[in-house]
Amino acid sequence: MLVKVRNIVALAVAALAGSAVAAEMPFPAIENGKAMLVEAESPYILEQGMVFSATDTLVVEPGVTVLMGEHAKLMFRGSVKIVGSEAKPVVFRSADSTGSWNGLHFVSSNRPFEIKNLVVENAFRNTVFRSKGIFENVKFINNYYGLWVDDVPEIFLSRCEFVRNRFALSVRAGRVLSADTKISNNVYGLYLEAGGNYEGDQSLINNNLEADVRKESDDLSKSGKRVSRSIWQRIETGF
């Protein structure tokens, strides 16, 4: 009987130890202008919004997962390097699979970003504003707005994938250069506002539920109405 009790206690201790190892690490603070996320301490958790200034840098190792709370968002005003690998992508997703978070926002101006082998899931919206950079093998999955591009000189989408988003890709006053990027099985695929330019194979934009490609100019010519200048209201009312 005593041996049995000892075995039960040993199993309980082992279970507690395992749960401690599996516990999420708090998202690191910015120190000396840099935050580093390493695979050995993954997964991380971020509960609130965090802003990286123009002189701050975020570097993320392959294999890192970041769990995002309901009010979490990341805004990058400086340089960003998130480089996963094919075998070990970096993942940003909601901590609660039934909820959402506020997304990734690139407003880095003259500091280009480099994002490779990343999965972004369950965000409300992800944006690029007045910035330039590259998304390579990035998967935007189950976001409300997969990616919103606004007033950018150019960004590159290489081998990216948009799936199960409500509004997959929206381009306003910007240039998107796309190669081997698939936009399928969303509610709406590509939406081009005034000044928006998408250069890529549009045959890869297919099988979206309501529309594959829509242009604001076509919507306005059909309706004959002036659309509100509020960006998000325009997209919501446009559909």
N, C-alpha and C positions, 0 to 999 in steps of 0.2 A: 504494500500500500504506500509506504514511504517513498519507494522508488518511483511509483506512478505519479505521486505529487511532485517530486523533483522534476520529472520529465515535463509535466504540465507547466511548471514554473519556468523551466528552461525554454520551452516553446514560446511562452508569453514574452520573455525577455528578448528572444530572437525576433519576434514579431515587432516589438517596440523599436528595436534597433533598426530593423528594416524600414519601418515607417519614418524614422528620423532621417535616414539616408535619403528617402524618397521625397522628403519635404522640400517645398519650393524655396529657393534663395531670393531674398529681396533684390530688386533691380538695383545695381550699384549706383552710388552717387558719382557725380563728375568730380574728379580730382586732378588738379593741374591741367585742366583743359581736356581731359580724356576720360572716357568710360569704356571698359573692356569687358566683354561677356565671353566666358570660356566654357567649353563643353563640359569640363570636369565638374562645374558647379551648376549645370543645367538640371532641371528647369528653373527659370527665374519667374518671379511674379511682379507685375506692376499694377498698382491699384489706382493711381492718379495720373494726371497729365505731367509730362516732363518736357522741358524745352532745352535744346542744345543751341547755345549762342553761336555767332559767326566764328568764334575762335575755339569752339569745342569740337571734339571729334568722337564719334562712336565707332568702335571696331568690334565685330562679332565673329567668333570662330565658327567653323562648320559644326553642325550637329546641335547647335544651341536651340532650345525652345523657350519662348517667352509667353507666359500666360497673362492675359490682359483682363483686368477687372472692368466693371461696367463703365467707370469714368476714366479709364486709361486712354491716353493718346501720347504719341511721340511727335514732336515738332523739331525739325532739323533746319537751323539757320547756318550751320557750318558744314564741314565736310563729313561724308558718311561713307563707310566701307562695310558692307554686309556681304560677305563672300562665303556662301556655303559650298558644298560640293555636290556632285550628282548623287553620290551615295549617302551623304549627310547634309541635307538641306537645312537651312535655318528656318524656324517656324515661329510666326507670331499669330496667336489665335486666342479666342475668348477662353477665359478660365472656366466659364459656365457654358457648356455647349448649347444651351437653350437661349443664351443671351448674346449681346453684342458689346463692342467697345468702340472707341472714337477714331481709331485709325492712325495711319502714318501720313505725315504732312511734310513735304519737302519745300522749303522756302529759302534755299541756300544761295540765291542770286548768282554771283560769279564763281561759286565753289561747286564744281560738278560732283554728282554722287555716283557711286558704283554699287549696284545691287545685283548679286548673282546667286542663283540657286536658293530662292526664298519662297516660302509659302505664306500668304497673308489670308487669313480666314476669319469670317464672322465680324468684320469691322462694319461700322456704319458708312464711313467713306474714307478713301485714301486720295490725297491730292498732291499735285506738283504745280507750284505757282512761281513764275518768274525764275525758273531754275533749269538746269540742263544736266543730263546724265544718261545712264544706261540701266535698263532692266533686262537682265539676261536669264532665261529659264526661270522666270518668276511666275508663280501660280496665284491668281486672284480667285478665291473660292468662297462662295456663299456670303459675299458682302452686299450691302445695299447699293452703294456706289463702288464698283470695283476700282476704277481709277478715273479721277477728274484732272484734266490737264488744262491749265489756264495761263495765257500770256507767257508762253515759253519760247525761247529761240528754236530749240529742238530737243526732243528726247528720242532715245532709241529703244525699241522693243524687239528683242531677239529671242526667238523660241519661247515666247511667253504663252500663257494660257489663261483665259477668262471663262469660268464655268460656274453656273448656279448663282450668278449675281442678278440683282434686279436691273440695275443700269450698269452694264459692263464697262464701257469706255466712252467718256465724253470729252470732246476737244473743243476748247474755246480760245480763239486768238492765239493759236500755237501750232507747232509743226511736230507731227509724230512720224518717225521713220520706222517702219515695221518689217521684220523679216521672219518668216515661218511662225507667225503668231496666230493662234487659234482663238476665235471668239465664238463659242458654241454653247447651246443649252443654257442660255441666260433668258431673262424675260425680254430685255432690249439689248441689242448688240452694240453698234457704234452710233453715237449721236454727234453730229458736226454742227456747232454753232457758227455764227458769223466770224470769219477769219480763221476758222479751224481747218487744218489741213492734215489729212491722213494719207501717207504714201506707203503702200504695201499691197499685198495680194488680198483683195476683198473677197475672193472665192473662199478664203478660210474663215470668213464671217458668215456662219450658216447655222441653221437649225435652232435659231432663237425663237422664243414662243410668240412674241408680238411683232417684232421687227428686227431685221438684220442690220440695215443701215438706214438712218434717217437724217435729214438735213433741216436745219432751222429755216433756211430760205424756202424750202418746199412747204413746210408747215405754215409759214406766214403767208405765202402766196395763195394757199388754199383757204386759209381762214379769213384773210383780209383784216386781221386785227393786230393791234400792237400788243406785244407780249411784255409782261413785267420784266424790269431789269434785274430783279432779284434772281441770282443764279439758280438757287435750289428750287425756288418757286417756278422758274421757267421750265426746268426739267420736269417737275411734278405735273404742272399744268399742261405741258406740251404733249404728254401722253395721256 
